[in-house]
Amino acid sequence: MPAQDPQQAHVTIEGFDLANPPKGFVEDPFPYYDALLATAPVLAQPDGSVMLCRHRDLDRIYRDTTLYSSDKRAAFGPKFGVGSPLFEHHTTSLVFSDPPLHTRVRRIMTSALAPRAIARMEPGLIETVDYLLDEMAQREQVDLIEDFASSIPIQIIGNLLDVPMEERGPLRDWSLAILGALEPSLTAEQLTAGHNAVTEFKAYLSDLITRRRAAPGDLDSDVLTRLIQGEGAEAQLSEIELIQNCIFILNAGHETTTNLIGNGLALLQDHPDQRERLLQQPDLINPAVEEMLRFRSPNQLGNRETTTEIEIDGLTIAKGTNLHLLIGAANRDPEVFDAPEMFDISRKPNRHLAFAGGPHVCVGLTLARMEGRIAIARLVQRFPNFQILPGRVPGWRMRFRGYARLPAVL
């Protein structure tokens, strides 16, 4: 199998600043991850935050809700402005909240995304994927992001909340703008776009919720109705909690799954031996998806905040310190993964952290895995000779790794 980076350039991490990364880091962070793992797995940052990249450190932090908090009000106040649209969203949604809000919202979502409910979605997912493949088959050239990878989660998550088909058009742009605001550093244009997207998304969802209150959906399949009625939780959500967590569901389900599918197809193109293995052994699709998640994690960064003074590797870290958790680096940790620079679709065990861990482990991980498995397997089986053309456009983001465009012929 080919190495991940056969011609890695020498990198230095002296003075490494995640808010002002060295040239080339966003495009190819993996040599930097390797250097950090080898020489500075716990690294203080100029702004007072601390960067961590070892698998064992991230795994422990994700599981410990006593020493480490997910609440980001202190970090996001200066970043977004207290009371701003982005501040309100990112401090109210599931991923950046602690109990009791996290407990209430997660219980509703977990009950709505139980294995039986996920299984009921599979026929509709296969129908969606096959329709997209039929559409692409009629064209000389396609974009595997615009025409395929990004279309799948929008439909699946749209179905979860029963968003009318004709109203789904703006969802992707809103999602990209809101999640793009989570980058370590932002331009004024990115900040404005994020605030505007939250405002527009809230207005749309407020109207949709009013309509759904008047005509509730099926509790077995409509997550929005479950959220409105507080199904599975001790108490109903407030209107703001309800709206912001609907935004979170649509955003999280869209971005990570789009990147999983796009990254996975690109990896198969770049590793033809592994593509051939998958064609010859289709039953490898499940471990293949896990390796895609490890090797090119859709979400490269996580965060926690210390609730008390702690010490890691001799570094004293004050209470209230923002921790940057480098998921993409932890998934290359040689302490956990043999030959981590190799892309191996049969890798076992594969204890990657692409879905984080502990109480905040991704609530939609089973759905994301199913979407990735069906989308990638069916495209590869139908178009075994697909070729990604020159002209790939990366997403140019640190937190969420994926492509903006993947031109291809089928």
C-alpha positions as CSV (number, residue, x, y, z in Angstrom):
1,M,0.0,0.0,0.0
2,P,1.3,3.5,-0.8
3,A,2.3,5.8,2.0
4,Q,0.0,8.7,2.8
5,D,2.6,11.3,2.1
6,P,5.5,9.8,0.0
7,Q,7.2,13.2,-0.3
8,Q,6.5,14.9,3.0
9,A,8.4,18.2,3.3
10,H,10.3,18.9,6.4
11,V,8.2,20.9,8.8
12,T,9.0,22.7,12.1
13,I,6.6,23.3,14.9
14,E,8.6,25.9,16.7
15,G,6.3,28.7,17.5
16,F,3.3,26.8,16.0
17,D,0.2,29.0,16.4
18,L,-3.2,27.4,15.4
19,A,-4.8,30.8,15.0
20,N,-2.0,31.8,12.6
21,P,-0.9,28.5,11.1
22,P,2.2,28.1,9.0
23,K,1.9,28.2,5.2
24,G,0.7,24.9,3.9
25,F,-0.9,23.7,7.1
26,V,-4.5,24.1,6.0
27,E,-3.8,22.3,2.7
28,D,-1.8,19.5,4.3
29,P,-1.7,19.4,8.1
30,F,-0.5,15.8,8.3
31,P,3.3,16.3,8.4
32,Y,2.6,18.9,11.2
33,Y,0.5,16.4,13.1
34,D,3.3,13.8,12.9
35,A,5.8,16.4,14.1
36,L,3.6,17.4,17.0
37,L,3.0,13.8,18.1
38,A,6.7,13.2,18.0
39,T,8.0,16.3,19.7
40,A,5.2,18.5,21.3
41,P,2.0,16.5,21.9
42,V,1.0,19.2,24.5
43,L,1.7,22.7,23.2
44,A,0.8,26.0,24.8
45,Q,-0.5,28.6,22.3
46,P,0.2,32.4,22.2
47,D,-3.4,33.2,23.1
48,G,-3.3,31.1,26.3
49,S,-5.0,28.1,24.9
50,V,-3.4,24.6,24.8
51,M,-3.2,22.2,21.9
52,L,-3.3,18.4,22.4
53,C,-2.9,15.7,19.9
54,R,-2.2,12.3,21.5
55,H,-4.9,9.7,21.2
56,R,-4.8,8.8,24.9
57,D,-5.1,12.4,26.0
58,L,-8.1,13.1,23.7
59,D,-9.8,9.9,24.7
60,R,-9.5,10.7,28.4
61,I,-10.6,14.3,28.0
62,Y,-13.7,13.2,26.0
63,R,-14.7,10.8,28.8
64,D,-14.2,13.2,31.7
65,T,-17.0,15.7,32.1
66,T,-15.8,16.8,35.6
67,L,-12.4,18.3,34.6
68,Y,-13.4,19.3,31.1
69,S,-16.5,21.3,30.0
70,S,-18.1,21.6,26.5
71,D,-19.6,24.9,27.4
72,K,-18.1,27.6,25.1
73,R,-19.6,30.8,26.4
74,A,-16.3,32.1,27.7
75,A,-14.4,31.3,24.5
76,F,-17.2,32.4,22.0
77,G,-18.0,35.7,23.7
78,P,-14.9,37.5,22.4
79,K,-15.0,35.5,19.1
80,F,-18.6,36.2,18.1
81,G,-19.8,38.9,20.5
82,V,-22.0,38.0,23.4
83,G,-25.7,37.9,22.3
84,S,-24.8,37.8,18.6
85,P,-26.6,35.3,16.4
86,L,-23.5,33.0,16.2
87,F,-22.9,33.2,19.9
88,E,-26.5,32.3,20.7
89,H,-26.4,29.3,18.3
90,H,-23.1,27.8,19.2
91,T,-23.7,28.2,23.0
92,T,-27.1,26.6,22.8
93,S,-26.6,23.7,20.5
94,L,-26.0,20.1,21.7
95,V,-22.3,19.9,20.9
96,F,-21.3,23.0,22.9
97,S,-23.5,22.4,26.0
98,D,-23.2,20.6,29.3
99,P,-26.0,19.1,31.4
100,P,-28.8,19.7,31.9
101,L,-29.4,21.0,28.4
102,H,-27.1,18.4,26.8
103,T,-28.9,15.6,28.7
104,R,-32.4,16.7,27.6
105,V,-31.6,17.3,23.9
106,R,-29.4,14.2,23.6
107,R,-32.1,12.0,25.1
108,I,-34.6,13.1,22.5
109,M,-32.2,12.7,19.6
110,T,-31.0,9.3,20.8
111,S,-34.6,8.0,21.1
112,A,-35.3,9.3,17.6
113,L,-32.1,7.8,16.1
114,A,-32.4,4.3,17.7
115,P,-31.3,1.4,15.6
116,R,-34.8,0.5,14.5
117,A,-35.4,4.1,13.4
118,I,-32.1,4.1,11.4
119,A,-33.0,0.8,9.8
120,R,-36.3,2.3,8.5
121,M,-34.3,5.0,6.8
122,E,-32.2,2.6,4.7
123,P,-34.6,2.0,1.8
124,G,-35.1,5.7,1.3
125,L,-31.4,6.3,1.5
126,I,-30.8,3.7,-1.2
127,E,-33.5,5.2,-3.4
128,T,-31.9,8.7,-3.0
129,V,-28.4,7.4,-3.8
130,D,-29.6,5.4,-6.9
131,Y,-31.5,8.4,-8.1
132,L,-28.4,10.6,-7.9
133,L,-26.3,7.9,-9.7
134,D,-28.9,7.7,-12.4
135,E,-28.7,11.5,-12.9
136,M,-24.9,11.5,-13.0
137,A,-24.8,8.6,-15.5
138,Q,-26.3,10.9,-18.1
139,R,-23.5,13.5,-17.9
140,E,-20.1,13.5,-19.4
141,Q,-18.5,15.1,-16.3
142,V,-19.8,15.4,-12.8
143,D,-18.9,17.0,-9.5
144,L,-18.8,14.3,-6.8
145,I,-19.5,16.9,-4.1
146,E,-22.2,19.1,-5.6
147,D,-23.9,16.3,-7.6
148,F,-23.6,13.5,-5.0
149,A,-21.9,13.8,-1.6
150,S,-23.6,17.0,-0.5
151,S,-27.0,16.1,-1.8
152,I,-27.3,12.9,0.3
153,P,-27.2,14.3,3.8
154,I,-29.4,17.3,2.9
155,Q,-32.1,14.9,1.8
156,I,-31.7,12.4,4.7
157,I,-31.5,15.1,7.5
158,G,-34.3,17.0,5.7
159,N,-36.4,13.9,5.9
160,L,-35.6,13.5,9.6
161,L,-37.1,17.0,10.3
162,D,-39.6,16.6,7.5
163,V,-38.5,19.8,5.8
164,P,-40.6,20.2,2.6
165,M,-38.5,19.2,-0.4
166,E,-39.1,22.6,-2.1
167,E,-37.7,24.4,0.9
168,R,-34.3,22.7,1.2
169,G,-32.4,24.9,-1.2
170,P,-30.8,27.3,1.2
171,L,-29.8,24.6,3.8
172,R,-26.4,23.8,2.5
173,D,-25.2,27.5,2.2
174,W,-26.5,28.3,5.7
175,S,-24.7,25.2,7.1
176,L,-21.4,26.1,5.5
177,A,-21.5,29.7,6.7
178,I,-22.4,28.7,10.3
179,L,-19.9,25.9,10.7
180,G,-17.2,28.0,8.8
181,A,-17.4,30.4,11.7
182,L,-15.9,27.7,14.0
183,E,-12.5,28.1,12.3
184,P,-9.7,29.2,14.7
185,S,-9.5,32.6,12.9
186,L,-12.1,34.5,10.9
187,T,-12.3,37.3,8.4
188,A,-14.9,40.0,8.8
189,E,-16.7,38.6,5.8
190,Q,-16.9,35.1,7.3
191,L,-18.2,36.5,10.6
192,T,-20.9,38.5,8.8
193,A,-21.9,35.6,6.7
194,G,-22.2,33.3,9.7
195,H,-24.4,35.8,11.6
196,N,-26.6,36.3,8.6
197,A,-27.0,32.6,8.1
198,V,-28.1,32.0,11.7
199,T,-30.6,34.8,11.5
200,E,-32.1,33.5,8.2
201,F,-32.1,29.9,9.4
202,K,-33.9,30.9,12.7
203,A,-36.6,32.8,10.8
204,Y,-37.2,29.8,8.5
205,L,-37.3,27.3,11.4
206,S,-39.6,29.5,13.5
207,D,-42.1,29.4,10.7
208,L,-41.6,25.6,10.1
209,I,-42.1,24.9,13.9
210,T,-45.3,27.0,13.9
211,R,-46.6,24.9,11.0
212,R,-45.5,21.6,12.7
213,R,-47.2,22.6,16.0
214,A,-50.4,23.0,14.0
215,A,-50.0,19.7,12.2
216,P,-47.7,17.4,14.2
217,G,-45.9,14.6,12.3
218,D,-45.3,10.9,13.1
219,L,-43.4,10.6,16.3
220,D,-41.7,7.5,15.0
221,S,-40.0,9.3,12.1
222,D,-40.3,13.1,12.6
223,V,-37.5,14.3,14.9
224,L,-38.9,17.9,14.8
225,T,-42.2,16.8,16.3
226,R,-40.3,14.8,19.0
227,L,-38.2,17.9,19.8
228,I,-41.3,20.1,20.0
229,Q,-43.2,17.7,22.3
230,G,-40.1,16.9,24.3
231,E,-40.5,13.2,23.5
232,G,-37.9,11.2,25.4
233,A,-36.9,14.0,27.8
234,E,-38.0,15.2,31.2
235,A,-39.0,18.6,29.9
236,Q,-39.8,20.4,26.7
237,L,-37.1,22.7,25.2
238,S,-37.5,26.4,25.1
239,E,-38.2,28.0,21.7
240,I,-34.5,29.1,21.4
241,E,-33.2,25.7,22.4
242,L,-35.6,24.1,20.0
243,I,-34.6,26.3,17.0
244,Q,-30.9,26.2,17.7
245,N,-30.7,22.4,18.0
246,C,-32.7,22.0,14.8
247,I,-30.0,24.1,13.1
248,F,-27.4,21.9,14.8
249,I,-29.0,18.7,13.5
250,L,-29.1,20.0,9.9
251,N,-25.5,21.4,10.1
252,A,-23.8,18.5,11.8
253,G,-25.5,15.9,9.7
254,H,-24.7,17.7,6.5
255,E,-21.1,18.7,6.9
256,T,-19.6,15.6,8.3
257,T,-21.3,13.2,6.0
258,T,-20.6,15.2,2.9
259,N,-16.9,15.2,3.8
260,L,-16.9,11.4,4.7
261,I,-18.3,10.5,1.2
262,G,-16.1,13.0,-0.7
263,N,-13.0,12.1,1.2
264,G,-13.7,8.4,0.9
265,L,-14.1,8.5,-2.9
266,A,-10.9,10.6,-3.2
267,L,-9.0,8.2,-1.1
268,L,-10.0,5.3,-3.3
269,Q,-8.9,7.2,-6.3
270,D,-5.5,8.0,-4.7
271,H,-5.0,4.4,-3.5
272,P,-5.9,2.2,-6.5
273,D,-4.8,-1.0,-4.7
274,Q,-7.3,-0.4,-2.0
275,R,-10.0,0.5,-4.5
276,E,-9.3,-2.9,-6.2
277,R,-9.5,-4.7,-2.9
278,L,-13.0,-3.1,-2.3
279,L,-14.2,-4.1,-5.8
280,Q,-13.0,-7.7,-5.2
281,Q,-14.2,-7.9,-1.6
282,P,-17.4,-5.7,-1.3
283,D,-17.8,-6.9,2.3
284,L,-14.9,-4.7,3.3
285,I,-17.1,-1.6,3.0
286,N,-17.6,-1.3,6.7
287,P,-14.0,-1.4,7.7
288,A,-13.2,0.8,4.7
289,V,-15.6,3.5,6.0
290,E,-13.9,3.3,9.4
291,E,-10.5,3.7,7.8
292,M,-11.8,6.7,5.7
293,L,-13.0,8.3,9.0
294,R,-9.6,7.7,10.6
295,F,-7.4,8.6,7.7
296,R,-9.2,11.8,6.6
297,S,-11.4,12.6,9.6
298,P,-14.3,14.9,8.4
299,N,-13.9,16.8,11.7
300,Q,-10.2,17.5,12.5
301,L,-10.6,19.6,15.6
302,G,-12.5,19.5,18.9
303,N,-12.5,21.7,21.9
304,R,-12.9,21.5,25.7
305,E,-12.5,24.0,28.6
306,T,-10.8,23.1,31.8
307,T,-13.0,23.4,34.9
308,T,-10.0,23.4,37.3
309,E,-6.3,23.7,37.2
310,I,-4.7,20.6,35.8
311,E,-1.3,19.3,34.7
312,I,-0.4,17.4,31.5
313,D,3.2,16.4,30.7
314,G,4.5,18.9,33.3
315,L,2.5,21.8,31.8
316,T,0.3,23.5,34.4
317,I,-3.0,24.5,32.7
318,A,-5.2,27.0,34.4
319,K,-8.9,26.7,35.1
320,G,-10.9,28.1,32.2
321,T,-8.3,27.3,29.5
322,N,-9.5,26.5,26.0
323,L,-8.1,23.1,24.8
324,H,-7.8,22.4,21.1
325,L,-8.1,18.7,20.5
326,L,-6.4,17.6,17.3
327,I,-8.6,14.7,16.2
328,G,-6.8,14.4,12.9
329,A,-3.5,14.0,14.7
330,A,-4.8,11.5,17.3
331,N,-6.0,9.3,14.5
332,R,-2.4,9.0,13.3
333,D,-0.9,8.3,16.8
334,P,1.6,5.4,16.4
335,E,1.0,4.4,20.0
336,V,-2.5,3.3,18.9
337,F,-2.3,2.6,15.1
338,D,0.2,0.4,13.3
339,A,1.7,2.2,10.3
340,P,-0.7,5.1,10.8
341,E,0.4,6.8,7.5
342,M,-0.9,3.8,5.5
343,F,-4.5,3.7,4.2
344,D,-5.7,0.1,4.8
345,I,-9.4,-0.6,4.3
346,S,-9.1,-3.8,6.3
347,R,-7.5,-2.2,9.4
348,K,-8.5,-3.8,12.7
349,P,-8.7,-2.7,15.4
350,N,-9.5,0.9,14.4
351,R,-10.1,3.0,17.5
352,H,-10.3,6.3,15.7
353,L,-11.8,9.4,17.3
354,A,-13.6,10.8,14.2
355,F,-16.9,10.8,16.2
356,A,-15.2,12.1,19.4
357,G,-16.1,10.0,22.5
358,G,-17.6,9.8,25.9
359,P,-21.0,11.5,26.6
360,H,-20.5,13.7,23.6
361,V,-19.8,11.0,21.1
362,C,-21.6,12.0,17.9
363,V,-25.3,11.2,18.3
364,G,-25.7,10.6,14.6
365,L,-22.7,8.3,14.1
366,T,-24.8,5.2,13.1
367,L,-26.7,7.3,10.5
368,A,-23.4,8.8,9.2
369,R,-21.9,5.4,8.9
370,M,-24.9,4.1,7.0
371,E,-24.9,7.0,4.6
372,G,-21.2,6.6,3.9
373,R,-21.4,2.9,3.5
374,I,-24.3,2.9,1.0
375,A,-23.2,6.0,-1.0
376,I,-19.6,4.8,-1.5
377,A,-20.4,1.1,-2.0
378,R,-23.1,1.8,-4.6
379,L,-21.1,4.3,-6.6
380,V,-18.0,2.1,-6.7
381,Q,-20.1,-1.0,-7.7
382,R,-21.9,0.9,-10.4
383,F,-19.0,2.9,-11.7
384,P,-15.9,0.9,-10.9
385,N,-13.7,2.9,-13.2
386,F,-14.7,6.4,-12.0
387,Q,-11.9,8.9,-12.3
388,I,-11.5,12.1,-10.4
389,L,-10.1,14.7,-12.7
390,P,-7.4,17.4,-12.1
391,G,-8.9,20.5,-10.5
392,R,-10.0,19.3,-7.1
393,V,-10.9,22.2,-4.9
394,P,-10.2,21.7,-1.2
395,G,-12.5,23.2,1.4
396,W,-9.7,25.3,2.8
397,R,-10.8,24.8,6.4
398,M,-8.9,23.5,9.4
399,R,-11.8,22.2,11.5
400,F,-13.8,20.4,8.8
401,R,-11.7,18.6,6.2
402,G,-13.2,17.9,2.8
403,Y,-13.5,19.2,-0.7
404,A,-15.5,22.0,-2.2
405,R,-15.3,20.4,-5.7
406,L,-14.3,16.9,-7.0
407,P,-14.7,16.9,-10.8
408,A,-14.9,13.4,-12.2
409,V,-16.0,11.2,-15.1
410,L,-17.9,8.0,-14.4
